[in-house]
Amino acid sequence: MENVQIREVIVELLVRIEQDSGFSHLLIDHEIKSKNIPPKDEALMTEIVYGTIQRKLTLDYYLEGFVNTKKTLKPWVRMLLRMSVYQMHFLDRIPAHAIIHEAVEIAKHRGHKGIASFVNGVLRNMQRKGVPDLEAIEGQAERLAVETSHPEWLVKRWINMYGYDITSGMCRANLERKLLSIRVQPLKITRQAAMDELRELGFETRMSDFSSQGIIVGRGNILRSRLFNEGYVTIQDQSSMLVTEMLHVEPGMTVLDACSAPGGKVTHTAEKMQNEGSIFAYDLHAKKAQQIQEKAAALDLTIINAKAGDARKLQQKHEKESFDRILIDAPCTGFGVIRGKPDIKYNKKEDDIARLASIQTDILNHVAPLLKKGGLLIYSTCTVDKTENDGVTETFLEQHPDFALDSTFFDQLPSVIQQSPDCSEFGLQLFPQTFSTDGFFLTRIKRV
Ligand SMILES: C[S@@+](CC[C@H](N)C(=O)[O-])C[C@H]1O[C@@H](n2cnc3c(N)ncnc32)[C@H](O)[C@@H]1O
């Protein structure tokens, strides 16, 4: 495929991602497969798409100085400009003249000569004069928002909650690639054997401190490895692995995962139980329950019974006090996974936080009575926000005197985490910059 053609596919894809409000990861995968993008171009395409979305607000700030802001640009023209500026300023392997030439060709092909000369003018002007200085932006929060391309309200909210330094670290980390980690299926292979096999294939690997089953993988495409394709390993962020580690399950237990699709943590739980006992896994829709069952089958795990069901109505299906362990990995704003799904930072609004916190509280209130006395419940989210995390936990504990934070939780965290600043009064708030994991919250509650 010609460079220009690939760039045109990227522009179309970026427009679609913006119009569909997200799902960038799914749309990129689909586009790569449906357009038969050759493997050699896959990495560059992914980098340009993610990079352009990740840096959208910075790119728009750069463009403002060169585009008449009163002029309404067609979405594809704006995307073409953003994508070109991204390549000019954040990728050093493509010379500016080549980027401008390709942009002009795309503008001619998709539009007409007038648009081509407009695109040419904007980009050449920017090349000659340089982009506006970010230092000129007044206000620390405002500057950080533009520099790291996060909405101003979110940056201000995080600064109020966690202070400037943590917020700045988090915003910057959200622009980086996170570490890729995998989890071995210990009933099929040991961690050491998996690492040996991957090293022979040229992968760089090291053990995770978060889970005895975790491996951090450096360069290489794990999706094409035998270990992945035959269910010896699965991809999972280390923060998610920690959830099941902290659930402390044992073979033979009865466990509930109330919000379990796509099944990362529930399959880990089945592995920890050595595939003995029973696990009930729910998610809202039948399609999602099917996803969980497929993941379990791929890993040869048979004790998971996945069904469609609303966590808030599980008392209709299960007796009170019937589970030894419960996991509530709740639906959330997802601000901890901005690195992998950058559209989240633009699409989620401040109102969503209170709405989701109310759903999370509702789920906790309805699911917790199903826990046996002396049993353990983990509440977790992949977000960084005190309302959804500490706030929901605090409200639940205030309203349920028969439940308490498990005081042994902090002592049982891996020692690297105990030494980090990420522990809060109500649980562990992992920031993405501390261990290059997802931003993640988890806490453990005991029925007393
Ligand atoms: C953070 S994800 C769970 C990820 C999963 N635990 C894993 O490790 O793969 C939250 C899930 O909750 C589901 N969900 C949302 N509202 C729910 C409800 N009321 N009852 C059950 N599941 C719900 C969503 O469909 C989503 O799949």
The ligand as an ORCA input file, in Angstrom:
! r2SCAN-3c Opt
* xyz 0 1
  C     -14.630     -2.918     34.422
  S     -15.612     -3.961     33.480
  C     -15.274     -5.542     34.157
  C     -13.974     -6.134     33.696
  C     -13.821     -7.573     34.138
  N     -13.930     -7.713     35.569
  C     -12.523     -8.178     33.683
  O     -11.595     -8.288     34.459
  O     -12.427     -8.557     32.517
  C     -17.195     -3.634     34.088
  C     -18.261     -4.512     33.500
  O     -19.452     -4.278     34.229
  C     -20.525     -4.508     33.357
  N     -21.725     -3.921     33.987
  C     -22.159     -2.645     33.951
  N     -23.268     -2.512     34.690
  C     -23.542     -3.734     35.207
  C     -24.581     -4.253     36.024
  N     -25.545     -3.462     36.496
  N     -24.550     -5.561     36.324
  C     -23.585     -6.371     35.865
  N     -22.572     -5.936     35.081
  C     -22.563     -4.638     34.765
  C     -20.083     -3.887     32.066
  O     -20.809     -4.449     30.992
  C     -18.593     -4.248     32.040
  O     -18.374     -5.393     31.275
*
